[in-house]
Amino acid sequence: MQRIANLLAIKDNKVLLLQKPRRGWFVAPGGKMESGESIYEAAIREFQEETNVIPHDIHLKGVFTMVIKSGDRVVDEWMLYTFVAKGVEGTPFEETREGKLAWHTIESLKTLPMAQGDRTNLVFASTKQGIQYGTFEYTQDFELISETIQMSIEQ
């Protein structure tokens, strides 16, 4: 099972998002974990490689199982670990081979084009306390079939 770590940077009530060229969807910068790497290390490494920015005050915000189905058959499955950074240092790239980077208002997470599971994940990560967990099931065309969400909030 593939493991993916991403990181949503928040600064001045805005989030740094990557617009992927294939679908034009917006995502938090991230990517595949390397062998022996912790989820924390992977999130920071992938974020820095894709943005040219150093994240600060980093916290885990979500752990998700992503399932791609064809009918009743599972054709792909991976784990996604989402972190949030409450500040950054540096100037982000404008564009890389991964896509275009830009700051967007937190409110725009509700309307920008993206996978529905990413929307659920990133809105929570940027606006709520605690950690969110869940499973998202998609068709092979990334249409959401179902989502199951849980969360924990430290008192």
C-alpha positions, -999 to +999 in steps of 0.1 A: +000+000+000+014+034-010+018+061+017+014+097+008+022+128+030+010+163+023+013+196+041-010+226+040+008+259+048-013+287+064-001+323+065-020+355+069-054+336+066-043+321+033-032+286+022-005+276-003-020+253-029-006+235-059-028+234-090-021+202-109-020+204-147-039+171-154-073+180-141-067+216-129-075+205-094-059+221-063-040+201-037-018+206-007+018+200-018+030+165-010+039+131-023+051+096-018+070+086+013+104+071+009+115+038+025+123+043+062+110+078+063+085+090+090+053+106+079+065+139+094+098+138+075+080+129+043+056+158+046+083+183+052+106+169+024+079+168-002+066+202+008+100+218+005+108+201-028+075+212-044+074+248-029+109+260-021+095+271+013+104+260+049+073+252+070+070+261+107+048+249+136+039+217+119+011+194+132-007+162+120-043+170+110-055+140+092-050+103+085-071+088+056-075+056+036-081+064+000-098+036-021-103+035-058-130+011-070-143-003-102-178-016-093-172-036-062-136-043-069-108-023-052-083-013-079-060+009-058-056+020-022-033+043-003-028+060+030-028+098+032-012+117+061-021+155+062-001+180+081-006+218+086+021+244+091+011+276+109+037+297+091+065+295+065+098+310+056+108+319+020+092+326-013+074+298-030+081+288-066+055+301-090+054+269-111+072+236-111+068+203-131+041+194-105+020+225-113+013+261-103+017+274-067-003+302-053-017+315-020-055+313-017-080+324+010-090+296+034-126+303+024-117+294-013-111+258-002-149+254-003-151+263-040-118+256-058-118+226-080-105+195-062-113+160-052-142+160-027-121+141-001-094+167-004-120+194+002-132+177+034-096+171+045-082+206+038-112+226+051-109+207+084-071+210+085-073+248+080-103+256+103-108+230+130-090+218+161-080+181+165-072+154+140-096+140+114-096+103+103-115+086+076-119+066+044-128+080+010-140+057-018-138+069-054-145+057-088-116+054-112-126+089-125-123+103-089-160+107-083-167+103-046-186+071-038-186+074+000-168+090+029-166+079+065-152+105+089-141+105+125-122+131+145-105+135+178-102+168+196-079+172+226-094+189+256 
